[in-house]
């Protein structure tokens, strides 16, 4: 199919979407090979240390799957669970829609990090060794933001955080990378919590209160901007597509057209409830910026082939074929992808793109991870069915993509990148860790 999306002449995003051509179906036996995940594999390996550290903290928070009697109690349970180091209770105390989305995936990521030697194998999630937190004199205040939504602030209390590096549940690879740091004993850190800025949002579900990650982000951003409280439940209405492929096609075309409203509509009504509620506060400004950008360039998806694999109310949609062009206001080419090669305009300088062209059958020089480059991760866009329609789930897509890339990695891949870094930074992890038993 050939179709221009989001051109200045077509009157904006609504008309661009209204003229969509039917979804192009893949032709058996004629699909070009999929691009190798070179950059993705490298990014995962480089970022895996940060993920391990973040994972230790993510595994230590909330409590009580049954919720709390008040917003203050919901936040108090969070601090109690941090001190108790109860891993799975962290997720159990989140709002049900957030807990159900995260719980299984976080556990699977922990298992994969254990297999790779980043975390210790068989990690006991009920108590994380080597990292102790305690709190004294905690006092909270809360205010109603809207019916069923409250903001909780810490108005008093102190914290103490102690780290014993040698006891952290790190795997062999991380112990080798950490080196002599594992033999150190950092001084405990103490702090006055009464001066902590921001607030934690709590939501009411079936008469009980839970901490909400996304409403916390949205409410803090609203207060920083000095914006009014939106009318909850009356924001941008979720509007999905009749099929998994249709949801992803709508997403890609809306992105090409810079149609921010349609992008928000395609987000799940439960997972993205905060986004739908708070979108009216910023949508006019963003749509104005998008209109200006459409006057500077236009994007055109000329070929698109999608396939999906469904399991219940979730499906993984893969982009089997895509071709697109990005042109300036004068019609000059800025970038194009024909299904095999990506080309960018002359004058635009990109590393690893000699001649401003890179094709899937040739890859730029990267850290030596040839074994990982030869494996293809099961990547795609995750969509969910709600009320008979399909929506794109950004959180599931991100977490499942991370899992897919971790699953194709082998411990040797991480070791190769470590050796590559050591070659250019001889001091990196030069001191081996003490030969303590690995947990």
N, C-alpha and C positions, 0 to 999 in steps of 0.2 A: 504494500500500500504506500502511497505517496501523499503526504499531508503536511501542511505547514501549521505549526502550533504556536499561538501567542504572537503573531506578527502584528505590527502596529496598525495594519489596515483592517484587521478582522474584528475590531471593536472591543477587544479585551478578552479575558479568560472565559467568560460564559459562552461567547460565540465559538471560541476555539474548541471547547469541549462539546458543544452542540453538534459539530460537524465531524465527529470521530468516525473513522472507517472501522469496519469489523476487525476483530482481532485476527492477526495473521497466524495461522497454524503452522507448526513445523512440518517440513516435508521429510518423511522417513528416508534415511540414507543420504540426505543432502545437507544436513546441518554441518556448518564449519565446526572444527574442534573448539571447545571452550578455552578462553584465555587461562593461562596458568596463574595460580594464586601466589606468584612470587612475592609481591609486596606484602600481601596479607600474612603469609607465613613468617616473613621477616619481622613484621610488626608484632605478631604474637610472641615470637621468641624474645624480642627486645623488651616487650612489656610484661613478660611473665613474672618478673621479680616484683614489680609494682603491684600486680594482681595478687600475688601471694600475701604481701603486707596488707593490702586493702582487705583481702579475704579474712585475715585474722580479726580485724576490727569489725567487719560485717557479721562475723559469726558470734558477736558478743553484744546483745542488746536487750531486746524486749522480753515480755513474759505474759502468760495468761492468754490462751486462745479464746477464752470466753469474754474478753474485754474487761472494762472497768466501770465502776459506778459513776465516775466523773471524769472530766478532761484532765484534772490535776492527777488523779489516780492513774490514768493511762500513762502519763509521762513519768510518774513516780515508779511504776513497774519497769519502765525502760532502765532507769538507773539501778534498780534492784537487780535486774537481770545482768547488767554489765558487771556488777560486783560479784554476782554468782557465777558468771562465765557460762551461762546456759545457752548453747549455740542455737538449737532449733527453736527455742522459745523466742529468740530474736524475731524470727519471721512469724511465729504464731500470734504475736500481739499486734501486727500490722492490720490495717483495715482488710477485711476478708478478700476483697478484689485484688489487693496488692500482694497479700500473703500467698494466695493460690497461684498467682503468676510467678512468684519468685522461688518458693520453697524448694520444689524438686530440682529446679535448674541450678540453684546455688549448691545444693548437695552434690550434684553431678560434677560441677566445676571443681569442687573440692577433691572429689575422687580422681579426676583427671590430673590435677596438680600433684596428687600423691603418687600416681603412676609415673609421672615425669620426674619425680624426685625434688619437686619444688616444696611441697608439703610432705610431712611424714605420712607413710602409709598406715592405714588403719587409724587415722586420727580420731580421737575421742571428742566428739562435738559437744559433749555435756560439760566439759571443762577444758579450757585452753591453758596449758601450762606456760609459765614464763612471762605472763603479762597480767598484772594484778592492778585492779582499780578499786578505790573505796571512796565513799562520799559521806560527809557528815553535815548535819544541820540543814538539810535541803528544805527550802521553802519555795512555793510556787504561787503564782497568781494567774487567773484566767479571765478572759472576757469573751462574750459571745460575739462572734463575727456575723453569723447568720444562723437561722434555725438548723441545728444539726452540725454546726461547724464552730469550733472554739479555738482561740489562740492562747497558748500557755507559755508563760515566761518564768525563768528561774530568777527569784528575787533574793535568794540567800543560800549559803552553803559553801563548802570547800571540797576540793577533789585531790586525790593523790594517785599518781600513776607510777608504777614501778615495773621495769623491764629487766628480766634476767635472760640475756641473749642465748646463753648456752642451753636453756631449758625450753626455748621456743620449739614448737612442733614443725621443724623444718626438715625437708628431705635431704638426701645426700648431695644433690646438685647445689641446693641453696647453701648448705653448710660449706661446701667447697668455695662457692662464690663469696660468702660472708667472711671467710678466713678468720683472721685474728679478732675481728669484732665480737665473735662468739665468746671470747675469753674475757671480755670487758664486763664491768659492772656499772652501768650508768647510774648517776644519782637519781633518786625518785623525783618526780616533778609534782609540785603542788600548785594549786590555783584557787582563786576566789571566784566562785561561779556567779556571784551576784552582779558582776560586771559583764557577763556574757550577753552579747547582743542577739537580736533576732528572737524568734519564737518557734515553738513546735505546734503544729496544727493537729487537733484531734477531731475526729468525725464520729458521729453517732450512727450506729447500725443496729436496727432491731432493739433499740433501747440501751445498748451498751456502747462504751466509748473506746476508740482505738486511735493509735497514732497513725497519721497518714504522711507518707513521704512526699507525694506529689502536691497535696494541698499545703504542706509546709513550704515547699519551694514557691508555689504560686502566691501564697499569702505574704511571705516575706518580700517577694518582688513587688507586689502591689503596694505594700507600705513604703518601700524604698522609693517608689515612683510617686507617692502621694496621691494615688488614684482612689476613687470611691469603691465601696464594696459592691461587687456585681450581684445581680439577682440570680441566685443559684437555681439551676434547673431551667433557666430562660436564656442561656447563651446560644452558641452556634450548635444547632441540632445535628447529631450524628446521622449520616446518610450513607449507608454502605452500598455495595454492588451485589448483583444476583449470583455471582460466581467468584471463586477464588482468583481466577485469572482476570476477571473484570475489575476486581478491587485493585490489583497491582497495575493493570493497564491504566486505570483512572489515576492512580498515584503518579505514575511516570509521566503521563500527559499533563497532569496538573503541575508537576514540578517543572516541566519544560515550559509551560505557559506562565509560570510564577503565580499560579492561582492558589494563594495561601488559604482562602476560605474552603476550597474543595479539599485541600490537604487535611485541614482540621476535620472536616466532615467525615473523612475516611478513617479517622482514628476511632478505636472501640469506645462505646459509650461508658463502659465500666473502667477500663484501664486508663482512659484519658478523660475521666469525668472532670478533673480539675482544669484541664486545658479547655474543654468545651465551656465550662462555667466562666473562666476568666478571659477567654478570647475577646469578648466585646470591649475589653479595656484597651486592647492594642491593635485590633484588626484594622481600624481605619488608617492608622499610621503605616502599618505594614503594607496594606493594599496601595496606599499612595506611593510608597517607595517602589513597589513592584511595577506600578504603572509607569513611573519614570524609567525604570530599568528596561521595560519592554520597548521604550522609545529609542534605546541604544543598541539593542540586539534582539534577535529572534532565534528560537530553537525549533527544530523540525525533526520529529521521529519519523523516518521514512520506512522502517521495517521493524516489526516486532513479533517475536514468537515466544509464547509462554507455555509452560506445562505445570501441572500441580500433582501433589500426592497428599491426599486427605486422610485424616484419622479422626473420626468424630467431628467435633466442632473446630478443629484446627487443620490447617493445610500448609504445606511448604510449596511455594510457587518459585519456579526457576525461570530465569531469563535465558532461553535457549538461543535466541537470535535477536539482535538489536542493531540498528544503524541509525545514526543521527547526524545532524549538521547544526552548527551554531554560526550565525552570520551577523555582521555588524549592520547598522542602520543603512549603510550604503550598499549592502549586498555582498560585501567582501567576506571571505571565509575566515572565521576565527578558529574553529576546531571542527573536526569531523571524524566519525568512526564508521567504517563500512562493514563491520562484522569481523574484520581481521586486523586492520591497522588503524591506529589513532594518529591523526595528523593535526598539528597546530600551526598557526600562521607564522610566517617568517617574522623575525624580530622578537618573538616570544621565546625566552630562554628557559629551558627545563633541564635539570640534571638527568643523565641517563637517556636522553633523547637526541642522539646525533642526527642532524638533518631534520630535527623536529618531527620525526616519525618513529613510532615503535609498533612492532607487529607481534602477534602472539607466538609466531614460530622463531622469534629471536628475543632474547631477554638481556637487559643490561647487566653489567657486572655487579654482583651483590655479595654479601658475606657468604662463605662457602657452606651452603646447606643443600647440596644437590639431592640428597635422599628425600628431604622434605618437599623440595620443588617437584619431585616426581609423583607426589601423591595429591589427589584432588579432594578437597574438603567438600562435604555435602552441604554447600551453602545455598541459601535462597531467602525469600521474604516470607515471613510467617503471617498468615491471615487467620482470623477467627470468625466464627459465625455467631451472630447475636440477633435474635428475632427474625431469623430467616435470611438475613443479609450478611455479607462478608466485609470485614474491616481489616486494615493493615495494623498489625501489632508491633510498634517500634521496640518495646522492651523485649518481647519474645524473640524478635528478629536479631537483636543485638546479642542476647544471651545464648540463643541457639547457634548463632554464627560463631561466637567465641568457643562454644563446646565443639562444634564441628571442626574448627581449626586445631583445637587442642588434641582432638582424637586422632588426627593424622600425624601428629608429632611423635617423635621417639626421643628417649633420653639423649641419644647420640646427637640429635639435632641441636639441642641446647648446648651440649659440650662443644660442638663445632663453632657455634657463635661465641661462646666464652673464649675459646682459643683464638678466634679472630680478633676479639676485642683486646685480649692480652698482648697480641702481637703489636698492636698500635698503641697500647697503654700498658707498658710492662708492670706498672705498680698495681694493676687491677687484680684484686684477690690473690696477690702474690704470696701472702702468708697463709698456709693451710690451717684449717681449724684443728683443734685438739681432737684426738681420736676417741670422742665420747660415743657411747652406744647410740645408734640411730633409732629414733622412736618410730 
